[in-house]
Amino acid sequence: MEQSFQTSFIPKKPLAPERVVHSHPINMLTVVSVFVFFSVVLTAGGLYFYKATLTKRIDQMNKDLIIAKNRFEPAKINQLKELDKRLSSATSILAGHVAISPIFDLLEKVTLKTVRYTKFSYAFSTETNSRIDVQMSGQAVGYRSIALQSDLFSEHKKEIIDPVFSNLSLDNKGNVIFDLNFSVDPSFINYEQLILTSATSALVNSPAPANISTAPATNDGTNNVPNNTTSNQ
C-alpha cells in the first residue's frame, strides 16, 4: 500500500519587495550657491561688527577732540586769527604798493644836462606782463642831445624798457620838444623791495663802532695814556 505525503511550503518570514536605492549626482550649481550664501552671511556679519567698531572709535575721537579744544583759550585763538588776517592784508597791500622814487633817481643819474623834463605820468599796463607805462615830455638842446640820451637809456635796459622819443619839434628858442614813452618792470618800483634794499644799504654803509680804550686815571685826575713813541738816542 502506497503512502502519499502532502507537503506545504510555509515561509518563516514574510516576503517583502526588494527596495532599489538610486544614487543622485551632486549638482555643482547647488554647491556654489550654498558657498556663496554662507560667504555673504559671513561678510555681512563682519561688516556689521566693523561698522560698530568704527563708529565707536569715531565717537571716542570726537570726545578727545572736544577735550583738546577746551584746553586752549577760545578768546586767545580768536585774537590770533584776527591778527593773522591783519598781517595777511598788510602783506598783500605792501606787495602791491609801488614807489615811483626809483624812477626819478635813475632819471637823475642818466639824464644829460642838455635835457630836461616838463611832464611825467605813469599808468599800469593792461597787458599780461603788468608793466608800468611811463609818459614824459621835455626839452633838449638840439637833436644830438636826443640821440645821446637815447644811447644812455639803452645802457639801462633792465630798468628802462623800450624807450621811444616821439613828436619832435622846435620851439621859438630852437630847443627840441619831445615826448618820451617807456616801460618799467614792477619789481623795480616795488615798495617792499625798496625797503629791503634801503635797509641792506644802511647796514652795509653804517660806520663800524670805534674801539675806544680807557686808561686808568692817575691821582691828579689825568688819564695815564701810554706813550708808544720811542726816541733815538
GICOR-V577535 format. One record per run of one state. SS is the DSSP state (A for helix, B for strand, O for the rest). FROM is the first residue (numbers start at 1). TO is the last residue. If there is no record, write none. Layout:
# GICOR-V577535
SS_FROM_TO / SS_FROM_TO
This chain:
# GICOR-V577535
O_1_27 / A_28_71 / O_72_73 / A_74_96 / O_97_97 / B_98_98 / O_99_100 / A_101_110 / O_111_114 / B_115_124 / O_125_131 / B_132_140 / O_141_142 / A_143_154 / O_155_160 / B_161_170 / O_171_175 / B_176_184 / O_185_185 / A_186_189 / B_190_190 / A_191_205 / O_206_216 / B_217_217 / O_218_222 / B_223_223 / O_224_233
